[in-house]
């Protein structure tokens, strides 16, 4: 991944990552693309339970995390390890800085390492005595173990030898680390030898990503025990931390069983306590027992579309289970602290992720650390969560975001962003369509949360069988399209949008939904998409033989099943003559080959299509300069086709005007 900058430039750009915020410096109250691109992220900007990567110290008085801020001007990231006091008093400590973004590289089926562009969740690991933190840090092209100190000593990069470190573990005396590194050198050497006589074309290839075969997994690893440098005589070494009296102890779950019962979870942890209340069943998340064993608290997903997080408290022997906290936002990675509180990562529709303490007994929430305080003075329009059901009676929801200056009776162009709408409304799945910046630009935005796939309702079926249910006659695509159309209708009935000015966006699976909508409806007047497309030949050939077999096992039409009736609702190439909607494609270099067949077909039929390829990018694009360019171009695209506003870039202006066949827009 080509992310880099000179050291002085990077150091200067990162100086303000955790600097105190002065509200008087914020002149523009509207959210811009630049504001979203420069957010300070706690962990990975995803809604997964572990995405924040929080780590509570042995004494419960600190929570450590990785803070990440993109800097588009130098196309790099500012990375810091931060320690936040859990009692809410005292300053936040920056205990290490530097390194480059660490991307996940895992096997796909039996081969790899395959990059997807998804960052690794870097969870700091406290030493047993609570004086130091170990974590994975990528420096000069190698991932190494780094030890940073709470008392402000300079951090230490450990030399484990060859390969990238993938795991670290502390010794019991806090004076040594076990570092596990993956060893690919021999496998890569054998591949180089094979190259001299030609690679055999087999399951190792993913043609869309590489012209070389991937390596056979599992990959060998080596673990080394490394002693840490002894502290100098002038350095005060902290006394071993005494584990605090924790008010709560987490009850771990059985990963192999559905977590739908508090009673079942407790039994898995050797606790015989039966809860018969309705709240003790359903989608149960984390569960904690008080240290005296008399109280329990747990998180539960609830609401019409399981879109809310609730925190419950239950006293053993009592039939009353009390809901202490409820949010339509996200409450992630909650962990016990030194007292009776939990520390969690929290985010809401217009507030980025921040750290809070939450008392399960009272529901009292306190802010501990907000890395983006400037968002408190930004101007936002109303955000309304809407609920409905599709033609299969499956619940769906979306957040309707209106411009900050919306007035009663005004109708705005509508932009659809998918396919998850949970927590902070950033840029949709994949983060390429800045929702709040679009709203500030005058659009109503429907942040659409895709409903559960229809195969998920079939009990006792395998993954391929579930996939086959979804793909038969494109049933799940039709289910999503029904949800989308009914949601748009609900918004139209509110009288806040102009139904003749609607745009749609799509990333990953949302891209497939976009193309299906363009083929099977006439709702949209412009589209911007991140991926392309599902075609009978191109899709199956470019994924490679191993992935193609997996798709076929899941009901995907085989490469020889070029049945026009089967592909009529889904193939863009076969419908290119009908898709008269202007389409913008922002493609990664790792996946752009998938789009060539479709783009050629659209251009052959003189349809309005423009496309860009971003080098050294994967499925999820991570380079800060690229992301900001995509934000800006997507906004400019919709401005031009839906609002007759000229794009600021001269080359785009002339090209889009030529596409539309005019000398300039009418407005």
Secondary structure, DSSP 4 states (H G I P E B T S, - for coil): ------HHHHHHHHTTSSPPP-GGG----B--HHHHHTPEEES-SS-STTTT--EE-TTSSEEEEEEEEEEGGGTEEEEEEEEEETTS-S--EEEEE--BPPEEEEEETTEEEEEEEEEP----EE-TTSSEEEEEEEETTEEEEEEEETT-PPPEE----SSEEEEEEE-TTSSEEEEEEE--HHHHHHHHHHHTT----STT--TTT-SSPPEESSPPEEEEEEEPPPPPTTSPPPPPPPPP--SEEE----TTS---BHHHHHHHTT------SGGGBSEEEEEEEETTSSEEEEEEEESTTS-EEEEEEEETT-S-EEEEEEESSEEEEEEE-SSSEEEEEEEETTEEEEEEEEETTT--EEEEE-TTGGGGGSB---EEEEEEE-TT--EEEEEEE--TT--TT--EEEEEE-S---SS-SSTTTT-S-HHHHHHTT-EEEEEEPPPPGGGGSTT--HHHHHHHHHGGGHHHHHHHHHHHHHHHHHHTTT-EEEEEEEEEE-THHHHHHHHHHHH----SEEEESS----TTHHHHHT-HHHHHHHHHTTPPPTT---HHHHTTT-TGGGTTT--SEEEEEEETTTTHHHHHHHHHHHHTT--EEEEEETT--SS---HHHHHHHHHHHHHHHHHHHH-PPPSSHHHHHHHHHHHT-SS---
